[in-house]
Amino acid sequence: MNPYAKLTFSLSLMLGTTITISSNHWMSAWAGLEINTLAIIPLISKSHHPRAIEAAIKYFLVQAAASTLLLFSSMINAWHTGQWDITQLNHPTSSLLLTTAIAMKLGLVPFHFWFPEV
């Protein structure tokens, strides 16, 4: 892999993490998580081995499903509370969906079956 490309992906990972940590709005937190997802996929599949490509596809599919759950959770919360603020997570359904989405993104039990293969 080109050193400039590797540097760009590494800087994108740091940028996405910084955006996610410093956000107060659900959409900016989601954007930071998506920047991280899109920056790490080329790093996973850089060896051009079929297993690496398979791992990158599995990673992308799990992260896309978890991002969908995160956005759905934030929409339910905004619908019930009228705010998109992260600190106002009061609805139980949105709390459950957010916990599920974060568990999928982190590879926690019981959503960990994809993690060892990646």
C-alpha positions as CSV (number, residue, x, y, z in Angstrom):
1,M,0.0,0.0,0.0
2,N,1.2,3.5,-0.8
3,P,2.5,5.3,2.3
4,Y,0.5,8.4,1.4
5,A,-2.7,6.3,1.2
6,K,-1.9,4.6,4.6
7,L,-1.3,8.0,6.1
8,T,-4.6,9.3,4.7
9,F,-6.5,6.4,6.1
10,S,-4.8,6.7,9.5
11,L,-5.6,10.4,9.6
12,S,-9.2,9.6,8.6
13,L,-9.4,7.2,11.5
14,M,-8.3,9.8,14.0
15,L,-10.6,12.4,12.5
16,G,-13.6,10.1,12.7
17,T,-12.8,9.2,16.3
18,T,-12.4,12.8,17.2
19,I,-15.7,13.8,15.5
20,T,-17.6,10.9,17.3
21,I,-16.2,11.7,20.7
22,S,-16.7,15.4,20.5
23,S,-20.3,15.4,19.0
24,N,-23.4,16.5,20.8
25,H,-25.7,15.6,17.9
26,W,-26.7,12.2,16.7
27,M,-26.0,12.9,13.1
28,S,-22.4,14.1,13.7
29,A,-21.8,11.0,15.9
30,W,-23.1,8.8,13.1
31,A,-20.9,10.7,10.5
32,G,-17.8,10.1,12.7
33,L,-18.6,6.4,13.0
34,E,-19.0,6.2,9.2
35,I,-15.7,7.9,8.6
36,N,-14.1,5.3,10.8
37,T,-15.8,2.5,8.9
38,L,-14.8,3.8,5.5
39,A,-11.2,4.4,6.6
40,I,-10.6,1.0,8.1
41,I,-12.0,-1.1,5.2
42,P,-9.0,-0.5,2.9
43,L,-6.6,-1.2,5.7
44,I,-8.3,-4.6,6.4
45,S,-8.3,-5.6,2.7
46,K,-4.8,-4.3,1.7
47,S,-3.3,-7.8,1.4
48,H,-5.6,-8.7,-1.6
49,H,-6.0,-12.2,-0.2
50,P,-9.5,-13.7,-0.5
51,R,-9.8,-14.1,3.2
52,A,-9.0,-10.4,3.7
53,I,-11.6,-9.3,1.2
54,E,-14.1,-11.6,2.9
55,A,-13.3,-10.1,6.3
56,A,-13.7,-6.5,4.9
57,I,-17.1,-7.4,3.4
58,K,-18.2,-8.9,6.7
59,Y,-16.9,-5.9,8.6
60,F,-18.8,-3.5,6.2
61,L,-22.1,-5.4,6.5
62,V,-22.1,-5.6,10.3
63,Q,-21.1,-1.9,10.6
64,A,-23.8,-0.9,8.1
65,A,-26.4,-2.8,10.0
66,A,-25.3,-1.3,13.3
67,S,-25.3,2.2,11.7
68,T,-28.8,1.7,10.5
69,L,-29.9,0.7,14.0
70,L,-28.2,3.7,15.5
71,L,-29.9,6.1,13.1
72,F,-33.3,4.4,13.7
73,S,-32.7,4.7,17.5
74,S,-31.9,8.4,17.1
75,M,-35.0,8.9,15.0
76,I,-37.3,7.2,17.5
77,N,-35.7,9.3,20.3
78,A,-36.2,12.5,18.3
79,W,-39.7,11.6,17.5
80,H,-40.6,11.1,21.2
81,T,-38.5,13.9,22.8
82,G,-38.3,16.4,19.9
83,Q,-34.5,16.7,20.2
84,W,-31.6,15.2,18.5
85,D,-29.3,15.8,21.4
86,I,-27.2,12.8,22.6
87,T,-27.8,13.5,26.3
88,Q,-31.6,13.3,26.0
89,L,-31.9,9.6,25.4
90,N,-35.1,9.0,27.5
91,H,-37.2,6.6,25.5
92,P,-36.7,2.9,26.4
93,T,-37.0,1.6,22.8
94,S,-34.4,4.0,21.5
95,S,-32.1,3.1,24.5
96,L,-32.4,-0.6,23.7
97,L,-31.7,-0.1,20.0
98,L,-28.8,2.2,20.7
99,T,-27.3,-0.4,23.1
100,T,-27.8,-3.1,20.4
101,A,-26.1,-0.9,17.8
102,I,-23.1,-0.1,20.0
103,A,-22.8,-3.8,20.9
104,M,-22.7,-4.8,17.2
105,K,-20.2,-2.1,16.4
106,L,-17.9,-3.2,19.2
107,G,-18.3,-6.9,18.6
108,L,-19.7,-7.6,22.1
109,V,-21.5,-10.7,23.2
110,P,-23.9,-11.9,21.7
111,F,-23.0,-9.9,18.5
112,H,-19.4,-11.1,18.5
113,F,-19.5,-13.9,15.9
114,W,-18.2,-11.7,13.1
115,F,-15.3,-10.3,15.1
116,P,-12.8,-13.2,15.2
117,E,-13.0,-13.7,11.5
118,V,-12.2,-10.1,10.8
